[in-house]
Amino acid sequence: MKTPAAPQAHSPFWWFWERFTDFHTAVYKVSHGHIGGTAYGAPVVLIESVGRKSGKRRTHPLICQPDGDNLVVIASKGGVDKHPAWYLNLKANPETTAWWKGEKRSVRARDATDEERARLWPMMVEAYPQYEDYQRRTERQIPVVVLEPA
């Protein structure tokens, strides 16, 4: 059975999704991660990005797994054919802030090396199995992003 296509970048779905994530972010911050600290049974981190074009600071709730002192997230956007804006913004401005379990910390974002990816992708799929479906939906390799302490 073919994996259903994700709503593409121009779909109205993403406008509604952004409103939902704005609410999720606000609740997470107010509760210091006690509410909104998990999604689909997996831990959530809030990551800030600065728009490479707009210069606006935005916060994104993302499924996350710790890897030693690092945090790991996936730039899937549900398997659409374009990378999520937050990922492109972190590529342009990798020094940022993350809220992990209610604690604010400075981090530097980078793509996982091939060796790291081989280890981290299965770890992230175990945390959130949908990532495999997302990868099947798109021809792009979905990035694995490592957030290192800055």
Residue pairs with C-beta under 8 A, 6 or more apart in sequence:
3 79
3 133
3 136
3 137
4 137
5 79
5 137
6 77
6 78
6 79
6 80
6 134
6 137
6 138
7 13
7 14
7 78
7 80
8 80
8 81
9 77
9 80
9 81
9 82
21 60
21 61
24 36
24 39
24 44
24 61
25 36
25 46
25 59
25 60
25 61
27 35
27 36
28 35
28 36
28 37
28 44
28 46
28 61
28 99
29 46
29 99
31 37
31 102
32 102
33 44
33 99
33 100
33 101
33 102
33 103
34 102
36 44
36 61
37 43
37 44
37 101
37 102
38 44
39 61
39 63
40 63
40 128
40 130
42 63
42 64
42 65
42 127
42 128
43 63
43 64
43 65
43 66
43 101
43 127
44 61
44 62
44 63
44 64
45 61
45 62
45 64
45 71
45 73
45 98
45 99
45 100
45 147
46 59
46 60
46 61
46 62
46 98
46 99
47 59
47 60
47 62
47 73
47 86
47 90
47 96
47 97
47 98
47 107
47 109
47 147
48 57
48 58
48 59
48 60
48 96
48 97
48 98
49 57
49 58
49 60
49 85
49 86
49 89
49 90
49 93
49 96
50 56
50 57
50 58
50 89
50 92
50 93
50 96
51 57
51 58
51 85
51 89
52 88
52 89
52 92
52 93
58 86
58 89
60 86
62 73
62 74
63 73
63 74
63 124
63 127
63 128
64 71
64 72
64 73
64 100
65 71
65 72
65 120
65 123
65 124
65 127
66 72
66 100
67 120
67 123
67 146
69 148
69 149
70 146
70 147
70 148
70 149
71 98
71 100
71 107
71 146
71 147
72 112
72 120
72 123
72 124
72 144
72 145
72 146
72 147
73 144
73 145
73 147
74 124
74 128
74 131
74 142
74 143
74 144
74 145
75 83
75 84
75 86
75 87
75 142
75 143
75 144
75 145
76 84
76 131
76 134
76 135
76 142
77 83
77 84
78 134
78 137
79 133
79 134
79 135
79 136
79 137
79 138
79 142
80 137
80 138
81 138
81 139
81 140
82 140
83 140
83 143
87 143
87 145
90 96
90 109
90 145
91 109
94 108
94 109
94 110
95 106
95 107
95 108
95 150
96 106
96 107
96 108
96 109
96 147
97 104
97 105
97 106
97 107
98 104
98 105
98 107
98 147
99 105
105 149
106 149
106 150
107 147
107 148
107 149
107 150
108 147
108 148
108 149
108 150
109 145
109 146
109 147
110 145
110 146
110 148
111 143
111 144
111 145
111 146
112 120
112 143
112 144
112 145
112 146
116 144
116 146
117 144
120 144
120 146
121 131
121 144
124 131
124 144
125 131
125 132
131 142
134 142
135 141
135 142
